[in-house]
């Protein structure tokens, strides 16, 4: 009974009945105060017209009959109005309460982990809009949940490979299959190093994805940034036999940016270009002014990328050639971090390639003001 009384349908009915009762009481009071005076005035007029032929009893009789008829009409009207209040409240309650109940049930299901739950979007009114917003929220939750599950799966997968390798080398050492010499230790060291890099990449990823990075903006010269990055990586380029060219940008305005973070993005792109360009190839870094943005481009003559992979390069853990990338210590997180860092600066990052073995170009934009 308590549940029924607190239900929306019941409250609606009561509110209708209250309005109805107020209407009837007001009408009765108004009638009580107005009708006798009006009736007497009318009777007096009629008596004058009929020359005083109408006796007092007849007038009283008429008045009583009129009053009974009025009360009867009022009762009928009240009954009919109450019946319509019940019907209307049932109808309105159905229209209002049913979608609300659907949402209640769906939210409970979602809370229990059934993220595919949706509610019907039947109308265009506020309730329909609420249902649409509810479904949008459910979709966002479902996507987050899928991403979370994928992330755990990916992290487990990424951790498994180096751990299995370390375990294998150790078993080899214990069983005497592998010789206890520096080369074996080197192999183990490399796997542990990869694990360490993966963990710090993951830490960085979680920070950038949560928007927890603080940008220390200053006016950065893009030309200097390119020179510094090139200077840091030049020894590795020379070691591999890949040439590195800087196309000196024309007079570019400084950009408001976090120098370390943008340096990290550029280092990542140039590092990738080196990694995916075989000996004898070339990498070029350029910058151009595009309206209110500076575009920084890293072009290589390396292995290139098939068109179908290009849109996914900035997704977490995405690697075109898993074995090749992993052999180079890559976990497929670098570009995801780079994307977040560039977007935090209000810029965009992109990749393009004419196809396999035809090199690629990675670029990002930074607003100048
Ligand atoms: P990784 O650490 O594996 O390099 P990234 O996020 O930096 O991860 O890159 C993701 C993937 O994009 C790489 O695994 C590689 O397949 C592809 N990629 C990145 N840069 C290049 C490039 N310059 N040429 C060809 N492929 C590239």
Boltz pocket constraint, residues with backbone or C-beta under 6 A from the ligand:
constraints:
  - pocket:
      binder: B
      contacts: [[A, 268], [A, 269], [A, 272], [A, 273], [A, 274], [A, 276], [A, 300], [A, 302], [A, 303], [A, 304], [A, 305], [A, 313], [A, 315], [A, 318], [A, 319], [A, 320], [A, 321], [A, 325], [A, 326], [A, 329], [A, 330], [A, 331], [A, 332], [A, 333], [A, 334], [A, 335], [A, 336], [A, 360]]
      max_distance: 6.0
